[in-house]
Amino acid sequence: MVTIISRKTGTEKINKLLASISNKEKYLKASKYSGKLKLKETPLTIQKKLRNEWN
């Protein structure tokens, strides 16, 4: 959803728009994906493999 706010838009109207948006949309819970990765190789070897992909 795109909301266009101009300089002439009053604060009451902006607050109403923000309230209508926040009720409808769900946000990503980033804490669900935070943590450590268990890697089988070192990050440097993974990076070298990715960069050498074209050769």
Backbone hydrogen bonds in HBPLUS format (Angstrom, degrees):
<---DONOR---> <-ACCEPTOR-->    atom                        ^
c    i                          cat <-CA-CA->   ^        H-A-AA   ^      H-
h    n   atom  resd res      DA  || num        DHA   H-A  angle D-A-AA Bond
n    s   type  num  typ     dist DA aas  dist angle  dist       angle   num
A0009-THR N   A0006-SER O   3.30 MM   3  5.49 160.4  2.34 104.7 110.5     1
A0014-ILE N   A0010-GLY O   3.12 MM   4  6.39 156.7  2.17 147.3 154.1     2
A0015-ASN N   A0011-THR O   2.95 MM   4  6.13 160.1  1.99 148.2 153.0     3
A0016-LYS N   A0012-GLU O   3.03 MM   4  6.28 151.0  2.11 144.0 151.8     4
A0017-LEU N   A0013-LYS O   2.97 MM   4  6.22 157.4  2.02 148.3 154.2     5
A0018-LEU N   A0014-ILE O   2.95 MM   4  6.19 160.9  1.99 152.7 157.7     6
A0019-ALA N   A0015-ASN O   2.99 MM   4  6.12 152.7  2.07 142.3 149.7     7
A0020-SER N   A0016-LYS O   3.01 MM   4  6.22 153.1  2.08 146.6 153.4     8
A0021-ILE N   A0017-LEU O   3.08 MM   4  6.28 148.5  2.18 145.9 154.0     9
A0022-SER N   A0018-LEU O   3.05 MM   4  6.16 168.7  2.06 150.8 153.6    10
A0024-LYS N   A0021-ILE O   3.19 MM   3  5.57 136.6  2.39 107.9 118.5    11
A0025-GLU N   A0021-ILE O   3.34 MM   4  6.44 164.3  2.37 167.1 169.2    12
A0032-LYS N   A0029-LYS O   3.21 MM   3  5.84 156.8  2.27 113.2 119.5    13
A0033-TYR N   A0030-ALA O   3.02 MM   3  5.56 145.1  2.14 113.8 122.2    14
A0046-ILE N   A0042-THR O   3.21 MM   4  6.54 158.8  2.26 154.2 160.5    15
A0047-GLN N   A0043-PRO O   2.96 MM   4  6.14 157.0  2.01 146.2 152.3    16
A0048-LYS N   A0044-LEU O   3.00 MM   4  6.23 154.9  2.06 144.5 151.1    17
A0049-LYS N   A0045-THR O   3.02 MM   4  6.21 154.8  2.08 144.9 151.1    18
A0050-LEU N   A0046-ILE O   3.01 MM   4  6.28 156.0  2.07 148.3 154.7    19
A0051-ARG N   A0047-GLN O   3.00 MM   4  6.21 157.1  2.05 149.7 155.6    20
A0052-ASN N   A0048-LYS O   2.95 MM   4  5.99 137.5  2.14 139.3 150.7    21
A0053-GLU N   A0050-LEU O   3.36 MM   3  5.22 160.2  2.40 100.8 103.9    22
A0055-ASN N   A0052-ASN O   3.22 MM   3  5.56 152.9  2.30 108.7 116.4    23
